[in-house]
Amino acid sequence: MSGRHIIDPWDSTLPSDYESLMVEFGVERMTDELLKRFPYKHRLLRRKVEFGHRDLHRILDALENGKLYAVMSGIKPTGEFHLGTFMTAEEIIFYHELSDRATAHYCIADLEAYADNGIPLDESHEIAISNVADLLALGLDHERAYIYKQSEEKNVMRLAFLSSTSVTFNILEAIYGQKHIKYYFSALVQVGDILLPQSDIFGGPKPVLVPVGIDQDPHIRLSRDIAKRLDLIPPSAVFHKLTRSLLGEEKMSKRNPMSMLTLADEPSLAAKKVWSTLTGGRGSAEEQRRLGGEPEKCVVFELMTNHFIEDDDELRNIYWECRTGKRLCGDCKSQLADLVSSFLEAHQRRKEGMMDLARSILEDRAGFHGRA
Ligand code: SF4
């Protein structure tokens, strides 16, 4: 691995070039041929926000042949869902709903929240309940899902320990760079999470899909390597482009609350944040009418593309109106602020109704959903 640069999953930096990352790390492209195999396509697929994958064909084969597969994802319970974690939640729900033979595994990474952010487990527990309520409100079918906390799932610890027997410091350093031992330990626990759906209690080896941001690829590479050594199926992954912060300077992260939109924001506050979001507009209205804007640089346009405008024709119109100077940034911000406010109002109402169920799933392990 010498000569490669390191992707740091714990860092907030945005990749400068997705293409070269794909080449360097052997990520496969999301081709039109692959897209044709989906019975229907999520907007993230149609718009190539999901731009790369590893072994997605395994999942599509299982889907086409009515075979079992699992979708695995999770959240670090350090705060409310922001648009980055919202994207991953949408993906797990989409790939889960594609087949009634698919199960979902959703990990509350409370150990990582402790290691990386110093949040004690009792504190992260209440955050986790809120996160799970968000996931349920977004539509995850919990009857076919296993939602758990890392710190309470012995099988994750068992798999993390088994994994540790087949890696050396050199391997971890080559993937993650020189890190404190807590990060290496967290990485092995995440391998345990990713391999959990293939353990005996869930029916043994099966294709597993992990939808993630490209920044999480180091965990995918490590998990695939260890899976082969443990006679399991190397997990597949789909990679999405990272959601930028509202000011566009780094990835959206809970480390910078003023530069993120969360699903718990007061709708009026969220609308205000939209009005201060980075655009690709020109210095004056006159200049913008003359030269057109630059939607490729615009975070407002990115939010519309990734989350808030479902209709492809409408999005295309916005793009061309911007490029040709027929649209000004105030038009977009006003439209997006309305869309975000209405979405949040409806979501927060649904979430309120899910809080008891979320608590019961985490505290009573209600039904132990998804076990074979
Ligand atoms: Fe972005 Fe809209 Fe301004 Fe174009 S007009 S740069 S899409 S906010």
Boltz pocket constraint, residues with backbone or C-beta under 6 A from the ligand:
constraints:
  - pocket:
      binder: B
      contacts: [[A, 279], [A, 280], [A, 281], [A, 293], [A, 294], [A, 295], [A, 298], [A, 299], [A, 300], [A, 301], [A, 318], [A, 322], [A, 323], [A, 327], [A, 328], [A, 329], [A, 330], [A, 332], [A, 333]]
      max_distance: 6.0
